[in-house]
């Protein structure tokens, strides 16, 4: 069954210093390697430059997920700017879910281990009742050579090492999501079916804690499809049953793709939910 494609941007994006080099307003054209002959200098507001510097510290691991970052006053002194400028930068980082403000405690690096973060990436919601996290069944984990299309989407070379994961997610014992995941093998060395079965938290939490990879943004395409024999067997539906196909490419800092996920969703008692703003 062919359907139209819906493209969505999820996991709020952030500006990458690699894609948008920081340029000092007092030094036109300053940047890595200097300006090109015909290039015009690009200026950004001071708070955006401070935001980029804080993001660089997050990317380098100076402050790890779940850790408290320095106060606005300390950051202002470090970057030699006003506290208001730092506050505006952190406001944007908070809106993009890279940091989390906690009243009376300070600002912390966002982590996938928080319950509130899990439902940012799980968009399938029950038609009735409150959203809840599914049970995972790992079907298989393989280390393979990346097919050309997978390699292109993960920005690796065709034939490079990749980890393939197939899992079924169930709600109240009912198989509802069939996920096929592809991960760059160079990043996810040592990821095995045993480790995935041992881990009881969200998969992105495992990626963050043990492989130093924090998912911050994703792009999705959604279309309607019919269940093939494999999907029908694993989701306990008839061949040809209608399913929602969600293809997601997830990115870490620097807009680097680190996961390709192709999910088949059974929507007889669930719906795909996305909030637009």
C-alpha positions as CSV (number, residue, x, y, z in Angstrom):
1,X,0.0,0.0,0.0
2,X,1.5,3.3,-1.1
3,X,0.9,6.5,0.9
4,X,2.1,10.0,1.0
5,X,5.2,10.8,3.1
6,X,5.0,13.2,6.1
7,X,8.4,14.6,7.1
8,X,8.8,15.8,10.6
9,X,11.6,17.4,12.6
10,X,11.7,16.2,16.2
11,X,14.1,16.4,19.1
12,X,14.6,20.2,18.8
13,X,17.6,21.1,16.8
14,X,20.6,23.0,18.0
15,X,23.2,25.2,16.2
16,X,26.4,23.4,15.5
17,X,29.7,25.2,15.7
18,X,30.9,23.0,13.0
19,X,28.2,24.2,10.6
20,X,28.1,27.8,11.9
21,X,31.6,28.8,13.0
22,X,31.6,31.3,15.8
23,X,32.8,34.7,14.5
24,X,33.6,37.5,16.8
25,X,31.7,40.8,16.2
26,X,35.0,42.6,16.8
27,X,37.1,40.5,14.5
28,X,35.3,40.3,11.1
29,X,36.0,37.1,9.2
30,X,37.6,35.4,12.2
31,X,37.3,31.7,12.2
32,X,39.1,28.4,11.6
33,X,41.3,28.8,8.6
34,X,40.4,32.5,8.1
35,X,37.9,33.9,5.6
36,X,37.8,32.9,1.9
37,X,38.6,35.6,-0.6
38,X,35.0,36.3,-1.7
39,X,33.3,35.4,1.6
40,X,31.3,38.0,3.5
41,X,31.6,38.0,7.3
42,X,28.6,36.6,9.1
43,X,27.7,38.0,12.4
44,X,25.5,36.5,15.1
45,X,24.2,38.1,18.3
46,X,26.4,37.8,21.3
47,X,24.1,35.4,23.2
48,X,24.1,33.1,20.2
49,X,27.9,33.0,20.4
50,X,27.7,32.2,24.1
51,X,25.2,29.5,23.3
52,X,27.6,28.0,20.8
53,X,30.4,28.0,23.3
54,X,28.3,26.3,26.0
55,X,27.2,23.7,23.4
56,X,30.9,23.1,22.6
57,X,31.4,22.3,26.3
58,X,28.4,19.9,26.3
59,X,29.8,18.2,23.1
60,X,33.3,17.8,24.6
61,X,31.9,16.2,27.7
62,X,33.1,19.0,30.1
63,X,29.6,18.7,31.7
64,X,28.1,15.3,31.4
65,X,24.4,14.4,31.1
66,X,22.7,14.8,34.4
67,X,25.4,17.1,35.8
68,X,25.0,20.6,37.1
69,X,26.5,23.2,34.9
70,X,28.1,26.4,36.3
71,X,25.7,29.2,37.4
72,X,24.8,32.1,35.1
73,X,27.1,34.3,37.2
74,X,30.0,31.9,36.8
75,X,29.5,31.5,33.1
76,X,29.2,35.3,32.7
77,X,32.6,35.7,34.4
78,X,34.1,32.9,32.3
79,X,33.0,34.4,29.0
80,X,33.3,38.0,30.1
81,X,29.7,38.9,29.2
82,X,26.7,40.1,31.2
83,X,24.6,37.6,33.2
84,X,21.6,38.6,31.0
85,X,23.4,37.4,27.9
86,X,24.2,34.1,29.5
87,X,20.6,33.8,30.6
88,X,19.3,34.3,27.1
89,X,21.7,31.6,25.8
90,X,20.6,29.1,28.4
91,X,16.9,30.0,27.7
92,X,17.4,28.7,24.1
93,X,19.4,25.6,25.2
94,X,16.5,24.8,27.6
95,X,13.9,25.3,24.9
96,X,15.9,22.9,22.8
97,X,16.0,20.3,25.7
98,X,19.8,20.4,25.9
99,X,19.7,21.6,29.5
100,X,17.0,21.5,32.2
101,X,16.4,24.2,34.7
102,X,15.4,23.0,38.2
103,X,13.9,25.6,40.6
104,X,16.3,26.4,43.4
105,X,18.9,23.8,42.2
106,X,20.3,25.3,39.0
107,X,20.7,24.2,35.4
108,X,21.6,20.6,34.5
109,X,22.6,18.8,31.3
110,X,19.6,17.0,29.9
111,X,19.7,13.3,30.1
112,X,17.6,10.5,28.6
113,X,17.3,8.9,32.0
114,X,14.7,11.4,33.0
115,X,11.1,10.2,32.7
116,X,10.1,13.5,31.0
117,X,12.7,12.9,28.3
118,X,11.6,9.4,27.3
119,X,8.3,10.6,25.8
120,X,10.0,13.2,23.7
121,X,11.2,10.4,21.5
122,X,8.3,7.9,21.9
123,X,5.5,9.5,19.9
124,X,3.1,6.6,20.0
125,X,0.3,7.3,22.5
126,X,-2.6,5.1,23.6
127,X,-6.1,6.2,22.5
128,X,-7.2,5.9,26.1
129,X,-5.2,6.4,29.3
130,X,-1.9,8.0,30.1
131,X,1.2,7.3,27.9
132,X,3.5,4.7,29.4
133,X,6.8,3.2,28.4
134,X,6.6,-0.2,26.5
135,X,8.3,-3.5,27.3
136,X,11.2,-4.4,25.0
137,X,12.0,-7.7,23.4
138,X,15.3,-7.8,21.5
139,X,14.9,-10.2,18.6
140,X,18.4,-10.0,17.2
141,X,21.6,-8.0,17.2
142,X,24.1,-8.3,14.4
143,X,27.3,-6.6,13.3
144,X,27.2,-6.2,9.6
145,X,28.6,-4.2,6.7
146,X,26.5,-1.2,6.1
147,X,24.3,-1.3,3.0
148,X,24.7,1.7,0.7
149,X,21.5,3.4,1.7
150,X,22.1,2.9,5.4
151,X,25.6,4.2,5.0
152,X,24.4,7.3,3.2
153,X,21.9,8.2,6.0
154,X,24.5,7.5,8.7
155,X,27.2,9.4,6.8
156,X,29.6,6.5,6.8
157,X,31.2,4.5,4.0
158,X,29.3,1.7,2.3
159,X,30.6,-1.5,3.7
160,X,31.7,0.1,7.0
161,X,30.9,-1.8,10.2
162,X,27.3,-1.2,11.5
163,X,25.2,-2.7,14.3
164,X,21.8,-3.9,13.3
165,X,19.1,-4.3,16.1
166,X,15.6,-5.7,15.7
167,X,13.3,-5.4,18.6
168,X,9.5,-5.6,19.4
169,X,8.0,-3.1,21.8
170,X,4.7,-4.1,23.6
171,X,2.1,-2.2,25.5
172,X,0.4,-4.3,28.2
173,X,1.7,-7.4,26.6
174,X,0.4,-6.5,23.1
175,X,3.2,-6.3,20.4
176,X,2.8,-2.8,18.9
177,X,6.1,-1.6,17.5
178,X,8.6,-3.4,15.3
179,X,11.9,-1.5,15.2
180,X,14.9,-2.1,13.0
181,X,17.9,0.1,14.1
182,X,21.2,0.7,12.4
183,X,24.1,2.2,14.3
184,X,27.7,3.1,13.3
185,X,29.8,0.2,14.4
186,X,32.8,2.4,15.2
187,X,30.8,4.2,17.9
188,X,28.9,1.3,19.3
189,X,31.6,-1.3,19.9
190,X,30.7,-3.9,22.4
191,X,26.9,-3.4,22.0
192,X,25.4,-6.9,22.3
193,X,22.1,-8.6,22.7
194,X,23.1,-9.5,26.3
195,X,23.8,-5.9,27.2
196,X,20.5,-4.7,25.7
197,X,18.6,-7.4,27.6
198,X,20.3,-6.5,30.9
199,X,19.6,-2.8,30.5
200,X,16.1,-1.8,31.8
201,X,16.1,1.9,31.0
202,X,15.5,3.7,27.7
203,X,17.8,2.7,24.9
204,X,18.9,6.3,24.3
205,X,19.9,6.3,28.0
206,X,22.2,3.3,27.4
207,X,23.7,5.0,24.3
208,X,24.3,8.1,26.5
209,X,25.8,6.4,29.5
210,X,28.0,3.6,28.0
211,X,28.8,5.0,24.5
212,X,28.9,8.7,25.1
213,X,26.4,9.4,22.4
214,X,23.6,11.9,23.3
215,X,20.7,12.1,20.8
216,X,19.5,15.7,20.5
217,X,17.6,15.9,17.2
218,X,15.8,13.7,14.7
219,X,14.2,13.8,11.3
220,X,11.3,11.5,10.5
221,X,9.4,10.4,7.5
222,X,6.0,8.7,8.0
223,X,3.9,6.7,5.5
224,X,1.2,4.0,5.6
225,X,2.2,0.5,4.6
226,X,1.0,-3.1,4.7
227,X,2.5,-5.7,7.0
228,X,4.8,-8.2,5.3
229,X,5.3,-11.7,6.6
230,X,8.0,-10.8,9.1
231,X,6.0,-7.9,10.5
232,X,2.8,-9.9,10.6
233,X,4.6,-12.7,12.6
234,X,6.2,-10.4,15.1
235,X,3.3,-8.1,15.6
236,X,0.7,-10.9,15.6
237,X,-1.3,-9.4,12.8
238,X,-2.4,-10.6,9.3
239,X,-0.2,-10.2,6.3
240,X,-1.4,-7.0,4.6
241,X,-2.7,-5.4,7.9
242,X,-2.3,-1.6,7.9
243,X,0.7,-0.2,9.7
244,X,2.4,3.1,10.2
245,X,6.0,3.2,8.9
246,X,8.2,5.7,10.7
247,X,11.8,6.2,9.5
248,X,13.9,8.3,11.8
249,X,17.5,9.5,11.5
250,X,18.8,10.7,14.9
251,X,21.6,13.2,15.4
252,X,24.1,14.0,18.2
253,X,26.1,17.2,18.6
254,X,27.5,18.7,15.5
255,X,24.5,17.4,13.5
256,X,26.2,14.0,13.2
257,X,23.8,11.2,12.3
258,X,24.2,8.3,14.7
259,X,21.1,6.2,14.4
260,X,18.8,5.1,11.6
261,X,15.5,3.6,12.9
262,X,12.8,2.1,10.8
263,X,9.7,1.4,12.9
264,X,6.4,-0.3,12.0
265,X,3.6,0.8,14.3
266,X,0.3,-0.9,15.0
267,X,-2.3,1.8,15.5
268,X,-5.5,-0.2,16.3
269,X,-5.3,1.2,19.9
270,X,-2.6,3.9,19.6
271,X,-2.0,7.0,17.5
272,X,1.1,9.0,16.5
273,X,1.2,12.2,18.5
274,X,3.3,15.3,17.6
275,X,3.1,18.8,19.1
276,X,3.7,21.7,16.7
277,X,4.7,25.1,17.9
